[in-house]
């Protein structure tokens, strides 16, 4: 039983790290290439929405609203799948990744023929879905797309490390730092991809998920 739990923890850690990178990657793409829209960092999305709304660009703010609506829908879908597949073991993660890969593949194929409104809505849905389903590094709850909460929690653990000598806090601090660093690297990679190959960004994102599926389900973890 312990071996199975450890194996599951390694899987969820891997998925959360990949999701954190992907969320940073896609947020950089949508912010720089799709009219300052965020799809995972919804606090930033609300800020840009308010700026557009009250500085003479209310129609441009519509895309931010659609991203937020998609995010809510994706988070709700993620909760449904988590509730329905509580006894599915690692099989449920296979399903989660297939849904994610399908959405990215469809966006990559049709990116030049669909409206920006539809694209940010689906990407928002994808972000809300990933945020709900992939959210643990080790035994630590980590938000893979919203770094404000992670940074706040990390400082709370730092307090426990310094003043209470809490060993578990050290582990949690490290896991949160990994999540923040991975997201930041994803942002840098996404911004670079937009500069050099904007039409390939969604294909790269799909490739990341596809590789994750191969690594998790066709490579034997020991």
C-alpha positions as CSV (number, residue, x, y, z in Angstrom):
1,X,0.0,0.0,0.0
2,X,2.8,2.4,0.9
3,X,4.5,1.7,-2.4
4,X,1.3,2.4,-4.3
5,X,0.8,5.7,-2.5
6,X,4.4,6.8,-3.1
7,X,4.0,5.9,-6.8
8,X,0.7,8.0,-7.0
9,X,2.5,10.9,-5.3
10,X,5.3,10.8,-7.8
11,X,2.7,10.9,-10.6
12,X,0.7,13.8,-9.2
13,X,4.0,15.7,-8.5
14,X,5.1,15.2,-12.1
15,X,1.7,16.3,-13.4
16,X,1.5,19.4,-11.2
17,X,5.0,20.5,-12.2
18,X,4.1,20.0,-15.9
19,X,0.9,21.9,-15.4
20,X,2.7,24.8,-13.7
21,X,5.1,25.1,-16.6
22,X,2.2,24.9,-19.1
23,X,0.1,27.5,-17.3
24,X,3.0,30.0,-17.3
25,X,3.7,29.1,-21.0
26,X,0.1,29.7,-22.1
27,X,-0.4,32.9,-20.0
28,X,2.7,34.4,-21.6
29,X,1.2,33.5,-25.0
30,X,-2.2,35.0,-24.3
31,X,-0.9,38.1,-22.6
32,X,1.6,39.0,-25.4
33,X,-0.3,37.7,-28.4
34,X,-4.0,37.8,-27.5
35,X,-4.7,41.4,-26.3
36,X,-3.4,41.2,-22.7
37,X,-5.6,38.3,-21.6
38,X,-4.6,35.9,-18.9
39,X,-6.1,32.4,-18.7
40,X,-4.7,30.9,-15.5
41,X,-3.8,34.1,-13.5
42,X,-7.3,35.3,-13.2
43,X,-6.3,38.1,-10.7
44,X,-4.2,39.6,-13.5
45,X,-7.0,39.0,-15.9
46,X,-9.4,41.0,-13.6
47,X,-6.8,43.9,-13.5
48,X,-6.5,44.1,-17.2
49,X,-10.2,43.8,-17.6
50,X,-10.7,46.8,-15.2
51,X,-8.0,48.8,-17.0
52,X,-9.6,48.3,-20.4
53,X,-13.1,48.9,-19.1
54,X,-12.3,52.3,-17.6
55,X,-9.7,53.6,-20.0
56,X,-11.8,53.7,-23.1
57,X,-11.5,50.1,-24.4
58,X,-14.6,48.4,-23.1
59,X,-15.0,46.1,-26.1
60,X,-11.5,44.8,-25.7
61,X,-12.4,43.8,-22.1
62,X,-14.9,41.3,-23.4
63,X,-12.1,38.8,-24.1
64,X,-11.0,39.0,-20.5
65,X,-14.6,38.2,-19.4
66,X,-14.8,35.2,-21.7
67,X,-11.5,33.9,-20.4
68,X,-12.8,34.2,-16.8
69,X,-16.1,32.4,-17.8
70,X,-14.1,29.6,-19.5
71,X,-11.9,29.3,-16.4
72,X,-15.0,28.9,-14.2
73,X,-16.4,26.3,-16.5
74,X,-13.1,24.3,-16.6
75,X,-12.8,24.4,-12.9
76,X,-16.3,23.0,-12.6
77,X,-15.6,20.3,-15.1
78,X,-12.5,19.4,-13.1
79,X,-14.4,19.1,-9.9
80,X,-17.0,16.8,-11.6
81,X,-14.3,14.5,-12.9
82,X,-12.5,14.4,-9.6
83,X,-15.8,13.5,-7.8
84,X,-16.8,10.8,-10.4
85,X,-13.4,9.1,-10.5
86,X,-12.4,9.0,-6.9
87,X,-11.8,5.3,-7.1
88,X,-10.2,5.3,-10.5
89,X,-6.6,5.2,-9.2
90,X,-4.1,6.4,-11.8
91,X,-6.6,5.7,-14.6
92,X,-8.3,9.0,-13.8
93,X,-5.1,10.9,-14.5
94,X,-5.1,9.3,-17.9
95,X,-8.5,10.6,-18.6
96,X,-7.6,14.1,-17.3
97,X,-4.6,14.2,-19.7
98,X,-6.6,13.0,-22.6
99,X,-9.2,15.8,-22.2
100,X,-6.4,18.3,-21.9
101,X,-4.6,17.0,-24.9
102,X,-7.8,17.0,-27.0
103,X,-8.6,20.6,-26.2
104,X,-5.0,21.8,-27.1
105,X,-5.0,19.7,-30.3
106,X,-8.2,21.2,-31.5
107,X,-7.0,24.7,-30.7
108,X,-3.7,24.1,-32.5
109,X,-5.4,22.8,-35.6
110,X,-8.1,25.5,-35.9
111,X,-6.1,28.4,-34.4
112,X,-6.1,30.4,-37.7
113,X,-9.8,29.9,-38.4
114,X,-11.4,30.6,-35.0
115,X,-12.0,33.9,-33.3
116,X,-9.8,35.2,-30.5
117,X,-12.9,35.2,-28.3
118,X,-13.4,31.4,-28.7
119,X,-9.6,30.7,-28.3
120,X,-9.4,32.6,-24.9
121,X,-12.6,31.0,-23.7
122,X,-11.3,27.4,-24.4
123,X,-7.8,28.2,-23.0
124,X,-9.5,29.7,-19.9
125,X,-11.5,26.4,-19.6
126,X,-8.3,24.4,-20.0
127,X,-6.5,26.5,-17.3
128,X,-9.4,26.1,-14.8
129,X,-9.5,22.4,-15.5
130,X,-5.8,21.9,-15.0
131,X,-5.8,24.1,-11.9
132,X,-8.4,21.9,-10.3
133,X,-7.0,18.4,-11.3
134,X,-3.3,18.8,-10.9
135,X,-2.4,20.5,-7.6
136,X,0.0,18.6,-5.5
137,X,3.8,18.5,-5.4
138,X,4.7,15.7,-3.0
139,X,2.3,16.1,-0.1
140,X,2.0,19.9,-0.5
141,X,-1.0,21.5,-2.1
142,X,0.4,23.8,-4.8
143,X,-1.6,26.1,-7.1
144,X,-0.1,25.5,-10.5
145,X,-1.4,28.8,-12.1
146,X,-1.9,31.4,-9.3
147,X,1.4,32.3,-7.7
148,X,0.1,34.8,-5.2
149,X,-1.3,32.1,-2.9
150,X,1.8,30.0,-3.3
151,X,4.1,32.9,-2.4
152,X,2.0,33.7,0.7
153,X,2.0,30.1,1.8
154,X,5.7,29.8,1.2
155,X,6.4,32.7,3.6
156,X,4.1,31.1,6.2
157,X,6.3,28.0,6.0
158,X,9.4,30.1,6.2
159,X,8.2,31.5,9.5
160,X,7.8,28.0,10.8
161,X,11.2,27.0,9.6
162,X,12.9,30.0,11.2
163,X,11.0,30.3,14.5
164,X,9.6,26.8,15.1
165,X,12.2,24.5,13.4
166,X,9.4,22.7,11.7
167,X,10.8,20.0,9.4
168,X,7.6,19.5,7.4
169,X,7.6,23.3,6.7
170,X,11.0,22.9,5.0
171,X,9.5,20.3,2.7
172,X,6.4,22.4,1.9
173,X,8.6,25.5,1.4
174,X,10.7,23.7,-1.2
175,X,7.7,22.3,-3.0
176,X,6.0,25.7,-3.3
177,X,9.3,27.2,-4.5
178,X,9.5,24.5,-7.2
179,X,6.0,25.4,-8.3
180,X,6.8,29.1,-8.5
181,X,10.1,28.6,-10.3
182,X,8.5,26.2,-12.8
183,X,5.7,28.6,-13.6
184,X,8.3,31.4,-14.1
185,X,10.3,29.3,-16.4
186,X,7.1,28.5,-18.3
187,X,6.4,32.2,-18.7
188,X,9.9,32.8,-20.1
189,X,9.6,29.9,-22.5
190,X,6.1,31.1,-23.6
191,X,7.3,34.6,-24.2
192,X,10.3,33.4,-26.3
193,X,8.0,31.1,-28.3
194,X,5.7,33.9,-29.2
195,X,8.6,36.0,-30.4
196,X,10.1,33.3,-32.6
197,X,7.2,30.9,-33.5
198,X,3.8,32.3,-32.5
199,X,1.9,29.8,-34.7
200,X,3.6,26.9,-33.0
201,X,2.8,27.8,-29.4
202,X,-0.3,25.8,-29.1
203,X,1.4,22.9,-30.9
204,X,4.2,23.0,-28.4
205,X,1.7,23.0,-25.5
206,X,0.0,20.0,-27.0
207,X,3.3,18.3,-27.4
208,X,4.1,18.8,-23.7
209,X,0.9,17.1,-22.7
210,X,1.4,14.3,-25.3
211,X,4.9,13.7,-23.9
212,X,3.5,13.6,-20.4
213,X,1.0,10.9,-21.5
214,X,3.8,8.8,-23.0
215,X,6.1,9.3,-19.9
216,X,3.4,8.4,-17.4
217,X,1.7,5.5,-19.2
218,X,4.2,3.9,-21.5
219,X,7.3,4.2,-19.3
220,X,7.6,2.0,-16.2
221,X,8.3,4.0,-13.1
222,X,10.3,2.2,-10.5
